[in-house]
Amino acid sequence: LLKRLAAAGRYTTAICAAPKVLANAGLLAGREATSYPGVLDAMPLADTKVVSQTVVQDGTIITSRGPGTAMDFALHLIEQLAEQPLMRP
């Protein structure tokens, strides 16, 4: 399902430890991504640049760090789906 969504150009997103599922599906190869600290770092990833930003978007793949970043993740997703920036406090 994830591979079909990505191949169709649909948004494929994950937060906390879930980016590991995207990595196992091969969807993070050659991309930047983030996850809960240590989750992606512990995996052998081909050409994936693991960064510590709150939310990372690389094409249609969007990842986020964890529970503390859920609001930033949600707002970013809304911005992408609405195709316009939201006013943030």
Rosetta blueprint (number, residue, H / E / L):
1 L L
2 L H
3 K H
4 R H
5 L H
6 A H
7 A H
8 A L
9 G L
10 R L
11 Y L
12 T E
13 T E
14 A E
15 I E
16 C L
17 A L
18 A L
19 P H
20 K H
21 V H
22 L H
23 A H
24 N H
25 A L
26 G L
27 L L
28 L L
29 A L
30 G L
31 R L
32 E E
33 A E
34 T L
35 S L
36 Y L
37 P L
38 G L
39 V L
40 L L
41 D L
42 A L
43 M L
44 P L
45 L L
46 A L
47 D L
48 T L
49 K E
50 V E
51 V L
52 S L
53 Q L
54 T L
55 V E
56 V E
57 Q E
58 D E
59 G L
60 T L
61 I E
62 I E
63 T E
64 S E
65 R L
66 G L
67 P H
68 G H
69 T H
70 A H
71 M H
72 D H
73 F H
74 A H
75 L H
76 H H
77 L H
78 I H
79 E H
80 Q H
81 L H
82 A H
83 E L
84 Q L
85 P L
86 L L
87 M L
88 R L
89 P L
